[in-house]
Amino acid sequence: MSFHATALTLFPEMFPGPLGLSLAGRALREGIWRLDAQDIRAQARDRHRTVDDTPFGGGAGMVMRPDVVDAAIAAAMPEGDTRPLVYLTPRGRLLDQALVREIASGPGVVLLCGRYEGVDQRVIEARAMREISLGDYVLSGGEMAALTLLDACVRLLPGVMGGAESALEESHSAGLLEYPHYTRPAEWQGRAVPPVLLSGHHAEVARWRREQAEAATRERRPDLWNRIAAGAAAA
């Protein structure tokens, strides 16, 4: 069974977007995964196809209506659909590689792409949505976040990437940032490739790469390094 992704959105034309190109696009054409984008506005019941309303309590902006959002979810997830329902929001759990692997290992995912000021809290609770954030910043809507999450998941699906080892050595796969990469020419603008990479000594290359990954993580992401150190101390 292929990985099945559904995006609930006010802008279905944004999909597949970049996911129709490169590795993800090829995998989509080969049936390794499926993607459908469903227009939330199709579930609106008035002649203006209204999907939002003013917030109770006042304030700027509009809020997506719970009845319309719930109807869109019901249309996308028939009874027995076991895919997780994810609402992409800055309030959610931060997306990391462990969560990407968890989602990619399942049957697929349904992604609710919010707009305006957000979605009525009642439908989030009623549908037990999993709230996920890409980071501490705000986008115009959830579509770009959905595309990013799907790209991260799709590349882990069997048959998508050329080599499994490539995925294992990338940044965050083991909690560390990735080591630096070099290719030909061996010297460029007076800058030489580190000699160990030309030595042919695989154990030394592996040790150098590990040291470089650790150094980069300590310097650039002390939060990650502290978590790794805490985990090692507790083991």
C-alpha positions as CSV (number, residue, x, y, z in Angstrom):
1,M,0.0,0.0,0.0
2,S,1.4,3.4,-1.0
3,F,1.7,6.3,1.4
4,H,-1.4,8.4,1.0
5,A,-1.4,12.1,1.8
6,T,-4.4,14.4,1.7
7,A,-4.2,18.2,2.1
8,L,-7.3,20.0,3.2
9,T,-6.8,23.6,1.9
10,L,-8.4,26.7,0.5
11,F,-5.8,26.6,-2.3
12,P,-5.7,23.1,-3.7
13,E,-3.9,24.5,-6.8
14,M,-0.8,24.8,-4.5
15,F,-0.4,21.0,-4.7
16,P,1.7,19.1,-5.6
17,G,3.8,22.2,-6.4
18,P,7.4,21.3,-5.8
19,L,6.4,17.8,-4.7
20,G,5.7,17.1,-8.4
21,L,9.4,17.5,-9.2
22,S,12.6,15.7,-8.5
23,L,12.6,12.6,-6.3
24,A,9.2,13.2,-4.8
25,G,7.6,13.8,-8.2
26,R,9.1,10.7,-9.7
27,A,7.9,8.7,-6.7
28,L,4.4,10.2,-7.1
29,R,4.3,9.2,-10.8
30,E,5.5,5.7,-9.9
31,G,2.8,5.3,-7.3
32,I,5.1,5.0,-4.3
33,W,2.9,7.7,-2.7
34,R,-0.4,9.4,-3.4
35,L,-1.5,13.0,-2.9
36,D,-4.8,14.6,-3.2
37,A,-5.7,18.2,-2.3
38,Q,-9.3,18.8,-1.3
39,D,-10.9,22.3,-1.3
40,I,-12.3,23.1,2.2
41,R,-14.5,25.7,0.5
42,A,-16.4,22.9,-1.2
43,Q,-18.0,22.1,2.1
44,A,-19.4,25.6,2.7
45,R,-23.2,25.7,2.6
46,D,-24.0,29.3,1.7
47,R,-24.0,30.9,-1.7
48,H,-20.9,32.9,-0.9
49,R,-19.0,29.7,0.1
50,T,-18.1,31.2,3.4
51,V,-15.5,29.3,5.5
52,D,-14.7,31.8,8.2
53,D,-16.3,34.2,10.6
54,T,-15.4,36.9,13.2
55,P,-13.9,35.7,16.5
56,F,-16.0,35.6,19.6
57,G,-14.5,38.0,22.1
58,G,-13.5,40.4,19.4
59,G,-10.1,41.0,17.9
60,A,-8.6,41.3,14.5
61,G,-8.9,38.7,11.7
62,M,-11.2,35.9,11.0
63,V,-11.4,32.3,12.2
64,M,-12.2,29.2,10.2
65,R,-15.6,27.8,11.1
66,P,-15.7,24.4,12.9
67,D,-18.7,23.1,10.9
68,V,-17.1,23.7,7.5
69,V,-13.7,22.3,8.7
70,D,-15.4,19.2,10.2
71,A,-17.3,18.6,7.0
72,A,-14.1,18.8,5.0
73,I,-12.4,16.3,7.3
74,A,-15.4,13.9,7.1
75,A,-15.3,14.0,3.3
76,A,-11.5,13.3,3.3
77,M,-11.5,10.6,6.0
78,P,-14.1,7.9,5.5
79,E,-14.9,5.6,8.4
80,G,-11.9,3.3,9.1
81,D,-9.3,5.7,7.8
82,T,-6.4,5.2,10.2
83,R,-4.2,8.1,8.9
84,P,-3.2,10.7,11.5
85,L,-5.0,14.1,11.2
86,V,-2.5,16.9,11.5
87,Y,-3.2,20.6,12.0
88,L,-0.2,22.7,11.0
89,T,0.1,25.6,13.5
90,P,2.8,27.6,15.3
91,R,1.2,26.3,18.5
92,G,2.1,22.7,17.7
93,R,4.9,20.3,18.6
94,L,8.1,21.2,16.7
95,L,8.6,19.0,13.7
96,D,11.8,17.0,14.0
97,Q,13.3,14.0,12.2
98,A,12.0,11.5,14.7
99,L,8.4,12.7,14.1
100,V,9.0,12.7,10.3
101,R,10.1,9.0,10.6
102,E,7.1,8.2,12.6
103,I,4.7,9.7,10.1
104,A,6.6,8.3,7.1
105,S,6.3,4.8,8.5
106,G,2.5,4.9,8.6
107,P,-0.2,4.6,6.0
108,G,-0.1,8.4,5.2
109,V,-1.4,11.6,6.7
110,V,-4.2,14.1,6.4
111,L,-3.0,17.7,6.7
112,L,-5.3,20.6,7.6
113,C,-3.9,23.8,6.2
114,G,-5.2,26.7,8.3
115,R,-5.7,30.3,7.1
116,Y,-6.7,33.6,8.6
117,E,-6.2,33.7,12.4
118,G,-6.6,29.9,12.7
119,V,-9.2,27.2,13.2
120,D,-12.0,27.1,15.8
121,Q,-10.6,25.2,18.8
122,R,-13.7,23.0,19.2
123,V,-13.1,21.1,15.9
124,I,-9.4,20.7,16.8
125,E,-10.4,19.0,20.1
126,A,-13.4,17.1,18.6
127,R,-11.3,15.6,15.9
128,A,-8.3,15.0,18.3
129,M,-6.0,16.7,15.8
130,R,-2.2,16.4,16.2
131,E,-0.8,19.9,16.1
132,I,2.6,20.3,14.5
133,S,4.8,23.4,13.9
134,L,7.7,24.0,11.6
135,G,9.2,26.6,13.8
136,D,8.9,29.8,15.8
137,Y,7.6,31.9,12.9
138,V,4.3,32.6,11.2
139,L,3.4,31.7,7.6
140,S,0.5,33.0,5.5
141,G,-1.1,29.6,5.7
142,G,-0.5,26.0,6.3
143,E,0.2,25.0,2.7
144,M,3.9,25.7,2.7
145,A,4.2,23.8,6.0
146,A,2.3,20.9,4.5
147,L,4.6,20.8,1.5
148,T,7.7,20.8,3.7
149,L,6.4,18.0,6.0
150,L,5.4,15.9,3.0
151,D,8.8,16.4,1.4
152,A,10.6,15.3,4.6
153,C,8.4,12.2,4.8
154,V,8.3,11.1,1.1
155,R,12.1,11.0,0.8
156,L,12.2,8.4,3.6
157,L,9.7,6.1,1.8
158,P,11.3,2.8,0.4
159,G,12.3,3.3,-3.2
160,V,12.4,7.1,-3.2
161,M,16.1,7.8,-2.5
162,G,18.9,6.1,-4.3
163,G,20.8,4.9,-1.3
164,A,19.6,4.2,2.3
165,E,23.0,5.2,3.7
166,S,22.5,8.7,2.3
167,A,19.4,9.3,4.5
168,L,21.1,7.8,7.5
169,E,24.1,10.2,7.3
170,E,22.1,13.4,6.9
171,S,21.6,16.2,9.4
172,H,19.4,15.2,12.4
173,S,19.2,11.5,11.4
174,A,21.3,10.7,14.5
175,G,20.6,13.9,16.3
176,L,23.6,15.7,15.0
177,L,24.1,18.2,12.3
178,E,25.8,16.9,9.2
179,Y,29.5,17.0,8.6
180,P,30.9,19.1,5.7
181,H,31.1,17.7,2.2
182,Y,33.8,18.0,-0.5
183,T,34.2,16.9,-4.1
184,R,36.5,17.5,-7.1
185,P,38.7,19.5,-7.6
186,A,40.9,18.6,-4.7
187,E,42.1,22.2,-4.5
188,W,40.0,25.1,-5.4
189,Q,40.9,28.8,-5.1
190,G,43.7,27.9,-2.8
191,R,41.5,25.8,-0.5
192,A,42.4,22.1,-0.2
193,V,40.2,19.2,0.8
194,P,41.0,17.9,4.3
195,P,43.8,15.2,3.7
196,V,42.0,12.5,5.7
197,L,39.3,12.4,3.0
198,L,41.9,11.5,0.4
199,S,43.6,8.9,2.6
200,G,41.4,6.0,1.7
201,H,41.4,5.0,5.4
202,H,37.7,4.4,6.0
203,A,37.8,4.3,9.8
204,E,39.7,7.6,9.9
205,V,37.3,9.2,7.5
206,A,34.4,8.0,9.7
207,R,36.0,9.3,12.9
208,W,36.7,12.7,11.2
209,R,33.1,13.0,10.0
210,R,31.8,12.2,13.5
211,E,34.1,14.8,15.0
212,Q,33.0,17.4,12.5
213,A,29.3,16.6,13.1
214,E,29.8,17.0,16.8
215,A,31.7,20.2,16.5
216,A,29.1,21.7,14.2
217,T,26.3,20.7,16.5
218,R,28.1,22.1,19.6
219,E,28.7,25.4,17.9
220,R,25.6,26.0,15.9
221,R,22.9,24.2,17.8
222,P,23.8,24.0,21.5
223,D,20.2,23.0,22.3
224,L,20.6,19.8,20.2
225,W,24.0,19.2,21.7
226,N,22.7,19.5,25.3
227,R,19.9,17.0,24.6
228,I,22.4,14.6,23.2
229,A,24.7,15.0,26.1
230,A,21.8,14.6,28.6
231,G,20.7,11.4,26.8
232,A,24.2,10.0,26.9
233,A,24.5,10.8,30.6
234,A,21.2,9.1,31.4
235,A,22.1,5.9,29.4
